[in-house]
Amino acid sequence: MGEIVFVGLGLNDELGMSLHGVEMVRAASHVFLELYTSLLPSFSMKCFEEISGKKAVVVSREELEEKNGETILKAAEKAKVAFVVPGDPLIATTHIALRVQAEKRGIKTRIVHGASILSAVMGLSGLHNYKFGKSVTIPFPNETSAETPYETIAQNRKLGLHTLCLLDMRAEEKRYLTIHEALETLVQIEAKRKWRTITRKTLAVGVARAGSATPAVKADFVGSLRDYDFGAPPHTLVFPGELHFMEAEALVVLAGAPKELKEACR
């Protein structure tokens, strides 16, 4: 039997691959590339193929989710396959399912990790990684209810924990939910629920284009953050819980948070 090596692309372009990842792609007989679970703003297929020396086959959401990655599995039955994925390759549950299926068939699997939005947001904002609770995904308006994410944010805040909010995307349609749209959705749910989870005075942190040379990081109260221009996608949103005084200082210095935040944590 062959092997599938799951290779992380990182957050912005083909240069986010580690040297180990490049070596694994170069050594593979087949290279498959997935670009629908995240947006890599500066990714170039031409540069990727020049770096790797291999032609890559782009696989769709349908191929991985509805057909269970059968094309990749078939190729890996007799050869070494590199499956290249944005960010860290197994953050998306779709890819975990593919790995499980491979192992069940006796196909070996390996992982070459890449930079993840989870760690990038923490590094850019200065929020402590051990204080994050359950993450959520905010969906597009009128497509799926965002009440479950709202409830999770409320639960995390009761525990004093931060909430990382991934924002929905439809890469095939070039649609990417913005921080402004996500906040509008949550504010509408607040108006209905009235739990005082997302008010004008709730602190939030927006991050755009993490991993690029021009990331945008801004912390402010929801009433003001709704009007901040974060520029091009992808966007990510965090609702902090209880802040350590060092976290508050980091948000002021690194993310332009109101100085009153630092005073409140002394």
C-alpha positions in Angstrom: 0.0 0.0 0.0 1.0 3.6 -0.5 0.9 6.6 1.8 -0.9 10.0 2.2 1.1 12.8 3.6 -1.1 15.7 4.8 0.9 18.9 4.2 -0.1 22.3 5.7 0.2 25.3 3.5 0.1 28.0 6.2 -2.0 31.1 6.0 -1.2 33.4 3.1 0.6 31.8 0.1 2.7 28.9 -1.0 5.7 30.2 0.9 3.9 29.2 4.1 4.9 25.5 3.6 7.7 24.3 5.8 10.9 22.9 4.3 9.7 19.5 5.4 6.4 20.0 3.6 8.2 21.0 0.4 10.4 17.8 0.6 7.3 15.6 1.1 5.5 17.2 -1.9 8.6 16.8 -4.1 8.9 13.1 -3.1 5.2 12.3 -3.9 4.0 10.6 -7.0 0.7 12.5 -6.9 -0.1 15.9 -5.4 -3.6 17.0 -4.6 -4.5 20.5 -3.4 -7.5 21.7 -1.5 -8.3 25.4 -1.5 -11.9 25.7 -0.3 -11.6 25.5 3.5 -9.7 28.7 3.7 -8.6 31.7 1.6 -4.9 32.1 0.9 -4.9 35.7 -0.4 -1.5 35.6 -2.2 -1.4 32.0 -3.3 0.0 31.3 -6.8 -0.4 27.9 -8.4 2.4 28.7 -10.8 4.8 29.5 -7.9 3.6 26.4 -5.9 4.4 24.1 -8.8 7.8 25.8 -9.4 8.7 25.3 -5.7 7.5 21.7 -5.5 8.4 20.6 -9.0 5.1 18.9 -9.3 1.8 19.5 -11.0 -1.1 19.7 -8.5 -4.6 18.5 -8.9 -7.1 20.8 -7.2 -9.9 18.8 -5.5 -13.3 20.2 -4.8 -15.5 20.2 -1.7 -17.8 17.7 -3.5 -14.8 15.3 -4.1 -13.8 15.3 -0.5 -17.1 15.5 1.3 -19.6 13.8 -0.9 -17.3 11.3 -2.6 -15.2 10.8 0.5 -11.9 11.7 -1.2 -12.1 8.5 -3.3 -9.7 9.9 -5.9 -7.0 10.6 -3.3 -7.6 7.2 -1.7 -7.3 5.3 -4.9 -4.1 7.0 -5.9 -2.7 6.3 -2.4 -3.3 2.6 -2.7 -0.2 2.1 -4.8 1.8 5.3 -4.5 2.9 8.1 -2.2 0.4 11.0 -2.3 0.8 14.5 -0.9 -2.5 16.2 0.1 -1.8 19.9 0.5 -4.2 21.9 2.6 -4.4 25.6 3.8 -3.4 26.3 7.4 -2.8 23.1 9.5 -4.1 20.1 7.5 -6.3 18.5 10.1 -8.1 21.5 11.6 -10.9 20.8 9.2 -13.0 17.7 10.2 -13.3 16.8 6.5 -9.6 15.9 6.4 -9.8 13.9 9.6 -12.4 11.7 8.0 -10.1 11.2 5.0 -7.2 10.2 7.2 -9.4 7.7 9.1 -10.6 6.1 5.8 -7.0 5.8 4.6 -5.9 4.0 7.8 -8.9 1.7 7.6 -7.8 0.7 4.1 -4.2 0.0 5.3 -2.9 3.2 3.7 -0.2 4.8 5.9 -0.7 8.5 6.8 1.7 11.2 7.9 1.1 14.9 8.9 3.4 17.9 8.2 1.8 20.6 10.2 1.5 24.2 9.1 0.7 27.6 10.7 -2.9 27.7 11.9 -5.4 30.6 12.3 -5.8 29.4 15.8 -2.2 30.2 16.9 -1.9 33.2 14.5 -4.8 35.0 16.1 -3.4 34.4 19.6 0.0 35.7 18.5 -1.3 38.8 16.7 -3.6 39.8 19.5 -1.6 38.9 22.5 -4.4 36.9 24.1 -3.2 33.8 26.1 -3.7 30.5 24.4 -4.8 28.6 27.5 -7.7 31.0 28.1 -9.6 30.1 24.9 -12.8 28.0 25.2 -14.8 26.3 22.4 -14.4 27.9 19.0 -17.4 28.6 16.7 -18.2 29.4 13.1 -20.4 32.4 12.3 -22.5 31.5 9.2 -23.7 33.7 6.4 -27.0 35.5 7.2 -30.2 33.7 6.2 -28.3 30.5 5.4 -27.8 28.8 8.8 -28.8 30.0 12.2 -26.1 31.7 14.2 -27.9 31.2 17.5 -25.7 28.2 18.5 -22.5 30.3 18.1 -24.2 33.1 20.1 -24.9 30.6 22.9 -21.4 29.3 22.8 -20.0 32.8 23.1 -22.3 33.3 26.1 -21.1 30.1 27.8 -17.5 30.8 27.3 -17.9 34.3 28.7 -19.6 32.9 31.8 -16.4 30.8 32.3 -14.2 33.8 31.7 -12.9 32.2 28.4 -12.2 33.8 25.1 -14.1 32.7 21.9 -12.5 32.3 18.5 -15.1 32.9 15.8 -14.2 31.6 12.4 -16.2 33.3 9.7 -18.0 31.4 7.0 -16.8 31.3 3.4 -17.8 29.9 0.0 -14.4 29.9 -1.8 -16.0 28.5 -5.0 -18.3 31.5 -5.1 -15.6 33.9 -3.9 -17.8 34.8 -0.9 -16.2 35.5 2.5 -18.1 36.7 5.6 -16.7 39.9 7.0 -16.3 41.0 10.6 -18.9 43.7 10.1 -21.5 41.1 8.8 -20.7 38.7 11.6 -21.2 41.4 14.2 -24.5 42.5 12.6 -25.7 38.9 12.8 -24.8 38.5 16.4 -26.3 41.9 17.4 -29.6 40.9 15.7 -29.6 37.7 17.8 -28.8 39.7 20.9 -31.9 41.9 20.2 -34.0 38.7 20.2 -32.3 36.8 23.1 -31.5 39.8 25.3 -28.8 37.8 27.2 -26.5 40.9 27.1 -23.8 38.7 25.5 -23.1 41.0 22.5 -23.9 44.6 23.4 -22.4 47.9 22.1 -20.0 47.8 25.1 -18.8 44.2 24.5 -15.1 44.0 23.7 -14.2 42.2 20.5 -11.0 41.7 18.4 -11.0 41.6 14.7 -8.2 40.1 12.7 -7.8 40.2 8.9 -5.2 38.5 6.6 -3.3 36.7 9.4 0.0 35.4 8.1 0.4 38.1 5.4 2.7 41.0 5.4 -0.2 43.4 6.0 -2.5 41.9 8.7 -5.1 44.1 10.3 -5.7 43.7 14.1 -8.1 45.9 15.9 -9.7 45.6 19.4 -12.6 47.7 20.4 -16.1 47.7 21.7 -18.7 46.2 19.3 -20.4 49.6 18.8 -17.2 51.0 17.3 -15.7 47.8 15.8 -18.7 47.4 13.5 -17.6 50.5 11.5 -13.9 49.6 11.4 -12.5 48.9 7.9 -10.5 45.7 8.0 -9.9 45.6 4.3 -9.7 42.4 2.2 -10.5 38.9 3.6 -10.1 36.5 5.2 -11.5 37.8 8.5 -11.6 36.3 12.0 -13.3 37.5 15.2 -12.5 37.0 18.9 -14.7 37.7 21.9 -12.4 37.9 24.9 -13.5 36.6 28.3 -11.8 37.8 31.5 -8.5 39.5 30.7 -5.2 39.1 32.5 -3.6 42.5 32.9 -0.9 41.5 30.4 -3.6 40.6 27.8 -5.2 43.9 28.3 -1.9 45.7 27.8 -1.2 43.6 24.6 -4.6 44.5 23.2 -3.9 48.2 23.8 -0.4 48.1 22.3 -0.8 45.6 19.6 -4.5 46.0 18.6 -5.3 49.6 19.4 -7.8 48.8 22.1 -9.2 51.7 24.2 -6.8 52.6 27.0 -9.6 52.3 29.6 -9.4 48.5 29.1 -5.9 48.5 30.6 -7.1 50.6 33.5 -10.0 48.3 34.2 -7.6 45.3 34.6 -5.3 46.9 37.2 
